[in-house]
Amino acid sequence: MRTRLAFFVFASCLAAEAHIGSPNVFFEGKAGGYFVRAVIRPPQVVPGLAEINVRVPGEPVKRVTVLPVFSRAGREGAPPPDEAKLVRGEINLYSAALWLMKPGAYSVEITIEGSRGRGTLVLPVNSMATNTRPMSRGYGIILSALAILLFVGALKIAGAIFGESRLVPGARPTKKDRWRGRGAMALAGVVLALLVFGGKKWWDIEDANYRNNALYKPLPVSAQARTERDQHILTIKVDPADRRGEWTPLIPDHGKMMHLFLVRDGEPGAFAHLHPARRSAVEYEVPLPPLPAGSYYVYADVTHEDGFAETLTATAEIPPASLTMKSLWLGNSAEPICSVAVAQRLATNLFLPPDADDSWQMDNAVPGSPRQWNNYSNDPAQRVVDAGGGYKMIWENPGPLIENNDASLRFRLLAPDNQSALLEPYLGMLGHAVVRRQDGAVFAHIHPVGTFSMAAQKFFVNGMAGKRPTLTGQSGLLPGEQQSPAGQLHGNHTNSVGAAGDVSFPYAFPKSGPYRIWVQTKSEGRILTGVFDADVAAVK
Ligand SMILES: [Cu+2]
């Protein structure tokens, strides 16, 4: 009965990302003069230990330190930094475990000291409870046995106190004495049973409170399409009551308050990456391109002003677009053209114009040319797809993929002349990739530098301005972030970029299964999206 002696059932606190089911933070880029690859694995229990691994390739460095900073306490409230230990048998891999004490937005400061001076890197980590941990069976049996022993022991003691202990040594207990002892035992049994029952009740209340209020859940929002002057407009609405009134103001990420991703349910697929404008504190609105009608999964990436980043989810029913709208958006083209020029043309014709950085994609846009593999490449290990506008995208290392294995997903854009295309920054980055497990259990928006919210990183970097060595050199750009326009690409920021046209994303698929990946790049002013399907194998 007391297998639910669940006082020890522990709450776990997984630091989730602004992603779903993909809590680890990956970083690949520069910290001062050092190239760094870092992975932060958030803890399993709250408060809990975050595991931090830092690899610094090249010549050995002197020291690597790590420091967690809780956004609400600031640097002043932070403990002294911990020294990361060189992992046995490795020459450049450092490891440390850091306590994350509270749920909320943290940043982890990684400092590298060596022959090239000091390099500091700040990575945001969300610390939040997303799970509870069941007690193991063996542990439960041991605790239950101990509890029964205590219970019986307490009864015996009660019986002894009121029974035999009152007798003179050597005297035999009378019938009355025995009955008094038994009565005391019964009374103690009732009192103890009530205590156990009360304890269980108390725990259930604690447990329910934790599950209902402390556990982080992606905040469901509503997404509703309406039609105004022939245009379909999608409204994203947050109900603050769903989260006990806590809806703090947002800060822009890549210059946008919200990055909205629409994924069509079923085949043919369609995808949009849009940027809704704020209508009120809890309402965002965006004009819809003429996407194929149907049911869509909606993901909205937002960053709060305390650096906390999250993904809001919904589904939306998108009605068929009118012929007028189709011809306005598409012109004579059979496939979407996403560029500033098209956005400007639309702005003069539409009642609610789209954002210049909005982009979208449809499968089978050009009849007879669905997503195709290996039509253009002789290497069977590579996968090639149409990216629109005559461009092709090659996935250079598509497999084999294994869950939880660190991988760099590497892609190359080919111009219509089959030469590597010159990539331009799209929303400040050379590439964006959206990874989604077919069942929606994993959704992540990743960049060449890593998986975290750039706005959250910027927030922590700015918060420390003046107090710390500069993180990014004189340009004020974050590692891996590119300056616009393309002509000004800085040599020292091209760490995530190989040859022209190449872009790679550090990532590890958190779960095996079928995935779809949308890779977005920009060349000659046009946003080009390649769509790839991938199967991720389980660890054997
Ligand atoms: Cu965006």
Residues whose N, C-alpha, C, O or C-beta is under 5 A from the ligand:
A	BS01	CU	H259 L274
